[in-house]
Each structure stands twice: as C-alpha cells, then as structure tokens.
Amino acid sequence: MPDQSVQPSPDPYDALLLLSFGGPEGPEDVVPFLENVTRGRGIPRERLKEVGRHYFLFGGVSPINAQNLELLHTLRKDFAEHGLDLPVYWGNRNWAPYLTDTLRELVADGHRRILVLATSAYASYSGCRQYRENLADALAALEGEGLPLPRVDKLRHYFNHPGFVRPMVDATLAALAELPEDRRAGAHLAFTTHSIPTAAADTSGPVEAHTEDGEGGAYVAQHLDAARLIADAVREETGTPHPWRLVYQSRSGAPHIPWLEPDICDHLEELHGEGVPAVVMVPIGFVSDHMEVKYDLDTEATAKAAELGLPVSRASTVGADPRFAAAVRDLVLERAATERFAEDRAAAAPERCAL
C-alpha cells in the first residue's frame, strides 16, 4: 500500500495522455494506415502497398498497439501503487484510438490540464515537434466543435533518465549472454535508431545545438549520450570494454536526399570485414519492439548477419518495464512541481523540440 501520509501531487494536472504513432491491426488496415502516415505527400496506393510489404509479413498487424496497451496498464498500476491520483489515457497519431477522439474523451470527462507522454525519447521533428503539431490540430478540431479547450503540456525528453537507461543496460547484458561464449568478449555493440535526413538532424533540438556539418544537432548528441551511458554501465558490470557505434535503420526517403549513416546492414558488413566475432544490436531509438524493430532488425539485419556468418543478438527495448513507468511518474511529478512553483509559464521547464 502507498504511504498515505505523503501523497505525490500531480497538481495542476488532472490527466496524462500516452501519445504514440499507432499501427494497423490487420491486412485491410495497412494501406489506410499508411495513407494516414503519408497524408499530403500524394503517394499512390500501389506504392503504399509496396511500402507496407513488411506489415503483410506479420499478418498486417503492427505490435505497437498491443505494446502501448501494456504500457498503459503498467502506468496505471504504478500510479495507483504510489498514490498518484492521475488518470492515464491513450491516443495515436495515425490509428485508433485517434488523438482527437481521445482528447474529446478527456474533455468530456472534465479534464482541463493534461500532460502528454510521447513514445519518443529524443529531439527531432518527427519525434517531438510533429507530435506537438498533431496536438495543436486536434485542439483546433475540438475548438471547431465548440468544446472547451484543455491546456496540454508535453513531458520533457527522457533519453538519459535512469528509468530508460537501466532497462536498456540489462537488455544489453542479456543479449550479450545469448552470444556464443567464445565470441562474447569481443562482441561489438551497435546502438541503432531511426535514420532521418541530415538536414533535419542538424536542426534538431534548441538553436544552440544546431550544426551545419552533418553531425546531427541534438538528435545525434542525445543518442550518443544514451549509448555512452549504456556502454559504460555494461563495461563496469562485465569488466569488458565492448567497442560501440551509433548506427541507423529504417531509412525511407528519396535516394538523392542525404540521411544519417551508416545503415545497420552496412555496419554489419563492415564489422564482418574487420573480423569482429559478434555483434549485439541495441535499439535505443525505440521505446517498444514495434514493426521497425521486428522487421528492420529481427528480420532484415538478422538475415544479413546470417548471410555473413556473423553471430548477432538483439537487445529488447524498454517497453512496459516497471522502471520506465516509475520514470514517467518521476517526470510527471517534476513537471507538476515546476508548474506549481514557477512564477510564470515562461519559467517552466521548456520542451526541447526541432525548430
């Protein structure tokens, strides 16, 4: 039972919204889902069917919705066990439950100060500002319906929070243990994340973090920070300094546009050529084992490693780990305290997004 003498206060907030990407629930959902994702780009349906081929390999079902539902239950359980009286809702950008519908439900339930947890730990356009744009569009829709508008604030990035990092350390250790014992000590760690255009990477985060040399601004810097924390912890616990590198996956843009490199498959080829005995793929860029992890790493990259004869294993993502739920509770209380004691809104901890 929680200690009733000291109750954590979420005031002034009265609800938390878990905001994620969404994914199809069956073969008939794949193209409509991709139409939502690519709306306004004029991509033909036939092209979307080709793009969605990896969904069809899994029966047209993305694991992300089930994983978000599990996280939703874990958050509610953690909050209840620690006396945090804050209801948790769930909405998606691109599939049911849709964000606008969930905000409408929140308003109908009387909520007017809402915190938002986005399932993206890093600064980038697609991982931060686009979520905020989606929230603004949803609020505009509610305003058009004559509904009262809640104030909505997004939680800060959590890429280096211990509740995010520690589960990744344990997952990396577990993945190392899966490798053949005679290959384990020499294994390299490949920290993977979603590739984005270098122009978008360079202008990610606050202005002072922007670069003009392809180094990636806050997006790359934050991933390097998380990777370094995990690699250092693994070294401390194993006594072995495993070489590591930040690499990328899931590129989807036009070939003539520069994106962050190297790709994970190219990196595996390079390591094999150098005689590296084994590799652990650590998907630090993803909160859960959704389609881009299941296909791009477990299917595509693993097939490439098998072709090379290179032993690989893959660390799990944070998912619904109770330590991550505890981290979310910590972030909620942090932001609530900031709001309560800030002299004005400008003094509140700002969210750092792409500009």
C-alpha distance (Angstrom), angle and dihedral (degrees) to the residues before:
residue distance angle dihedral
M1 . . .
P2 3.80 . .
D3 3.79 118.8 .
Q4 3.78 102.3 -95.9
S5 3.83 92.4 -164.4
V6 3.79 94.2 70.7
Q7 3.77 113.6 34.1
P8 3.82 118.4 -172.2
S9 3.78 109.3 -124.2
P10 3.82 123.9 -139.8
D11 3.84 90.6 -175.6
P12 2.98 127.9 169.6
Y13 3.80 87.7 27.1
D14 3.78 121.4 78.3
A15 3.84 102.5 -177.0
L16 3.81 143.7 20.1
L17 3.80 121.8 -138.9
L18 3.80 118.6 -154.4
L19 3.80 102.0 -150.0
S20 3.80 120.2 -167.6
F21 3.78 144.7 157.1
G22 3.80 101.9 -99.9
G23 3.78 129.4 -146.3
P24 3.81 142.9 -147.3
E25 3.80 120.8 -79.2
G26 3.81 97.8 -156.7
P27 3.83 144.2 0.2
E28 3.81 92.6 -82.2
D29 3.83 89.8 56.2
V30 3.81 98.1 54.3
V31 3.80 100.7 83.7
P32 3.84 95.4 38.8
F33 3.80 88.4 49.3
L34 3.80 91.8 51.0
E35 3.80 89.5 46.9
N36 3.79 87.5 57.6
V37 3.80 91.8 48.7
T38 3.82 94.0 48.2
R39 3.81 99.0 34.9
G40 3.80 112.0 152.5
R41 3.80 95.8 21.1
G42 3.79 96.1 93.6
I43 3.81 96.0 -129.8
P44 3.85 111.7 167.4
R45 3.80 118.9 -118.8
E46 3.80 91.5 -118.5
R47 3.78 89.7 57.5
L48 3.81 90.2 48.8
K49 3.80 90.0 53.5
E50 3.79 88.3 55.1
V51 3.80 92.2 46.3
G52 3.79 90.0 50.0
R53 3.79 95.8 53.2
H54 3.80 92.7 109.8
Y55 3.82 89.9 57.3
F56 3.80 89.9 54.5
L57 3.81 89.1 54.5
F58 3.80 86.2 64.6
G59 3.79 96.8 44.9
G60 3.79 92.5 -90.7
V61 3.80 90.8 -70.6
S62 3.79 123.0 124.9
P63 3.81 114.1 -153.1
I64 3.80 91.8 -141.2
N65 3.79 98.5 89.8
A66 3.80 94.0 51.7
Q67 3.79 89.8 46.2
N68 3.80 92.2 50.8
L69 3.79 90.1 49.1
E70 3.80 89.0 53.8
L71 3.81 90.7 49.2
L72 3.81 89.6 48.5
H73 3.81 90.8 55.6
T74 3.81 91.5 45.2
L75 3.80 92.2 51.8
R76 3.79 92.0 49.1
K77 3.79 90.8 48.7
D78 3.80 93.3 48.9
F79 3.80 93.2 47.5
A80 3.81 92.0 49.1
E81 3.80 93.5 47.7
H82 3.81 91.4 51.3
G83 3.79 97.6 44.3
L84 3.79 95.5 -110.1
D85 3.80 105.4 149.7
L86 3.79 99.3 -155.0
P87 3.82 123.7 123.1
V88 3.80 115.9 -136.3
Y89 3.81 123.0 -142.8
W90 3.80 131.3 -176.8
G91 3.81 131.1 -139.4
N92 3.83 136.0 163.5
R93 3.76 135.9 -146.7
N94 3.79 97.5 -139.9
W95 3.81 110.4 19.2
A96 3.77 143.2 25.7
P97 2.94 128.3 -29.6
Y98 3.80 82.2 49.0
L99 3.80 119.8 -154.1
T100 3.80 95.0 -122.1
D101 3.80 91.8 51.0
T102 3.79 91.4 49.6
L103 3.81 92.8 48.6
R104 3.79 88.4 49.8
E105 3.80 88.4 52.8
L106 3.80 91.2 48.6
V107 3.79 91.2 52.5
A108 3.80 92.0 46.7
D109 3.82 88.2 52.8
G110 3.80 89.8 55.1
H111 3.80 100.6 -105.8
R112 3.80 116.7 149.5
R113 3.83 105.9 162.3
I114 3.78 111.3 53.6
L115 3.79 131.6 179.0
V116 3.79 118.7 -155.1
L117 3.80 127.9 -146.8
A118 3.81 110.5 -164.5
T119 3.80 117.8 -160.4
S120 3.80 91.1 -124.7
A121 3.78 120.8 90.4
Y122 3.81 99.7 -167.1
A123 3.80 143.3 65.6
S124 3.80 114.9 -99.6
Y125 3.77 138.6 115.5
S126 3.80 95.7 -101.1
G127 3.80 93.4 37.4
C128 3.79 98.2 47.6
R129 3.80 122.8 -0.9
Q130 3.79 93.9 44.3
Y131 3.80 89.3 56.2
R132 3.80 88.6 52.6
E133 3.80 90.9 48.9
N134 3.79 89.4 50.8
L135 3.80 89.6 51.3
A136 3.81 90.6 50.2
D137 3.82 90.9 50.1
A138 3.80 91.4 48.9
L139 3.81 91.7 49.6
A140 3.81 89.7 49.2
A141 3.79 89.0 53.9
L142 3.80 90.5 51.9
E143 3.79 90.5 48.3
G144 3.80 89.1 52.2
E145 3.78 88.1 55.4
G146 3.79 90.9 53.2
L147 3.80 94.1 -112.7
P148 3.81 122.9 146.9
L149 3.79 110.5 -97.9
P150 3.79 119.6 -127.0
R151 3.78 122.6 -147.5
V152 3.80 108.6 -111.2
D153 3.83 124.6 -162.1
K154 3.79 125.9 -177.6
L155 3.81 120.7 -135.9
R156 3.79 116.5 -117.8
H157 3.78 123.7 -99.7
Y158 3.79 115.0 -78.1
F159 3.83 104.1 -166.1
N160 3.82 92.5 125.1
H161 3.79 99.3 34.4
P162 3.83 111.0 123.4
G163 3.81 89.8 -126.6
F164 3.80 88.6 61.5
V165 3.81 98.7 35.9
R166 3.81 100.7 44.8
P167 3.82 96.0 56.8
M168 3.81 87.5 50.4
V169 3.80 90.5 51.7
D170 3.81 90.8 52.8
A171 3.80 91.2 45.4
T172 3.81 90.4 52.0
L173 3.79 91.4 49.9
A174 3.80 89.9 49.9
A175 3.81 91.3 49.7
L176 3.80 91.1 49.9
A177 3.80 88.8 53.0
E178 3.81 89.5 56.4
L179 3.81 92.2 61.9
P180 3.81 121.3 91.7
E181 3.78 107.1 -82.6
D182 3.79 93.7 -123.0
R183 3.84 90.7 54.9
R184 3.79 98.9 42.0
A185 3.81 102.2 86.7
G186 3.80 93.1 52.5
A187 3.81 96.0 45.1
H188 3.78 119.3 128.7
L189 3.81 122.6 -140.5
A190 3.80 116.1 -130.6
F191 3.80 108.7 -164.4
T192 3.79 106.4 -158.4
T193 3.77 133.9 -161.1
H194 3.78 139.1 159.1
S195 3.78 113.2 -71.4
I196 3.79 115.2 -128.5
P197 3.82 131.7 -178.0
T198 3.80 110.7 -73.1
A199 3.81 89.4 -126.4
A200 3.80 89.9 57.9
A201 3.80 91.8 44.7
D202 3.80 92.5 50.8
T203 3.82 92.5 54.1
S204 3.81 96.3 44.0
G205 3.76 121.0 120.6
P206 3.81 127.3 8.2
V207 3.79 119.1 -13.3
E208 3.80 92.8 -105.7
A209 3.82 88.6 60.9
H210 3.81 95.4 53.7
T211 3.79 119.1 114.6
E212 3.77 136.8 -167.4
D213 3.77 99.3 -158.0
G214 3.79 104.8 71.9
E215 3.80 93.7 -99.1
G216 3.77 91.1 124.6
G217 3.79 110.4 -119.6
A218 3.81 117.0 -127.0
Y219 3.81 94.3 -22.0
V220 3.79 93.6 65.5
A221 3.80 94.7 33.1
Q222 3.81 92.9 54.7
H223 3.80 92.7 48.1
L224 3.80 90.5 49.1
D225 3.80 89.1 50.6
A226 3.81 92.4 52.3
A227 3.82 92.6 44.2
R228 3.79 91.8 50.1
L229 3.81 92.1 50.4
I230 3.81 91.2 51.3
A231 3.81 95.1 43.8
D232 3.81 91.7 48.6
A233 3.81 91.9 50.2
V234 3.80 91.7 48.2
R235 3.80 89.9 51.0
E236 3.80 91.6 50.0
E237 3.80 93.2 50.4
T238 3.79 98.6 41.8
G239 3.78 100.3 32.3
T240 3.81 87.1 -131.4
P241 3.83 123.2 112.3
H242 3.80 102.0 -141.9
P243 3.82 112.8 -161.9
W244 3.79 112.1 -121.9
R245 3.77 143.8 -174.9
L246 3.80 138.0 -173.9
V247 3.81 109.1 -118.4
Y248 3.78 135.5 171.4
Q249 3.78 142.5 -124.7
S250 3.81 143.4 175.8
R251 3.80 98.4 48.0
S252 3.80 109.4 178.3
G253 3.80 106.7 166.5
A254 3.78 135.1 105.9
P255 3.83 112.9 -69.9
H256 3.82 93.9 -120.5
I257 3.82 93.3 58.5
P258 3.83 114.2 86.2
W259 3.82 113.7 -120.9
L260 3.78 130.6 -176.5
E261 3.82 113.5 -77.7
P262 2.98 161.0 -118.3
D263 3.78 102.5 51.9
I264 3.80 113.9 -139.3
C265 3.81 93.2 -115.7
D266 3.80 91.9 50.8
H267 3.79 88.6 47.8
L268 3.81 91.5 52.9
E269 3.81 89.8 52.2
E270 3.80 90.5 49.9
L271 3.80 93.1 49.3
H272 3.80 91.7 47.3
G273 3.79 89.4 52.1
E274 3.81 89.3 53.0
G275 3.78 91.4 53.3
V276 3.81 96.5 -110.5
P277 3.83 107.1 168.9
A278 3.83 99.7 -144.3
V279 3.81 144.3 -11.7
V280 3.79 135.4 -142.9
M281 3.81 114.0 -153.8
V282 3.82 110.2 -147.4
P283 3.84 112.6 -169.7
I284 3.80 98.8 -154.8
G285 3.80 92.3 157.5
F286 3.81 93.8 68.1
V287 3.79 131.0 66.8
S288 3.82 95.1 -156.5
D289 3.81 140.6 21.0
H290 3.79 94.0 -97.8
M291 3.79 129.1 152.3
E292 3.79 98.1 -68.0
V293 3.79 89.2 55.4
K294 3.80 95.7 41.3
Y295 3.80 94.6 46.9
D296 3.80 107.9 26.1
L297 3.81 94.9 42.7
D298 3.82 109.2 18.4
T299 3.80 93.7 40.1
E300 3.80 112.5 21.6
A301 3.82 102.9 28.7
T302 3.80 92.8 38.4
A303 3.81 89.7 52.3
K304 3.80 89.8 50.6
A305 3.82 90.3 51.3
A306 3.81 90.9 49.5
E307 3.79 89.6 50.7
L308 3.81 89.1 53.1
G309 3.79 93.7 43.9
L310 3.80 88.6 -121.5
P311 3.83 116.1 145.7
V312 3.82 111.1 -128.4
S313 3.77 137.7 173.2
R314 3.77 130.4 -174.4
A315 3.79 127.3 -134.5
S316 3.78 116.5 -135.4
T317 3.79 121.4 -116.0
V318 3.81 125.3 -114.3
G319 3.80 93.9 -98.5
A320 3.80 112.8 154.9
D321 3.80 95.9 -18.8
P322 3.83 108.2 156.4
R323 3.81 89.2 -129.2
F324 3.78 89.6 60.5
A325 3.80 90.3 50.0
A326 3.80 88.2 51.5
A327 3.82 88.7 51.0
V328 3.80 90.1 53.7
R329 3.81 89.6 51.1
D330 3.80 88.5 51.0
L331 3.82 91.4 50.8
V332 3.80 91.5 48.0
L333 3.81 92.5 52.4
E334 3.80 91.1 44.0
R335 3.79 92.6 54.3
A336 3.80 93.1 41.8
A337 3.81 91.4 53.2
T338 3.78 90.6 47.8
E339 3.79 91.0 52.4
R340 3.78 93.1 47.6
F341 3.77 96.3 50.7
A342 3.78 102.9 31.7
E343 3.79 112.6 109.8
D344 3.76 89.7 -136.9
R345 3.79 139.7 -7.3
A346 3.80 92.6 -93.1
A347 3.79 89.2 62.3
A348 3.81 92.0 57.1
A349 3.79 118.9 106.3
P350 3.81 104.2 -85.1
E351 3.77 124.8 -133.4
R352 3.82 111.0 -120.5
C353 3.78 111.0 -138.0
A354 3.78 137.5 155.8
L355 3.78 112.1 -76.9
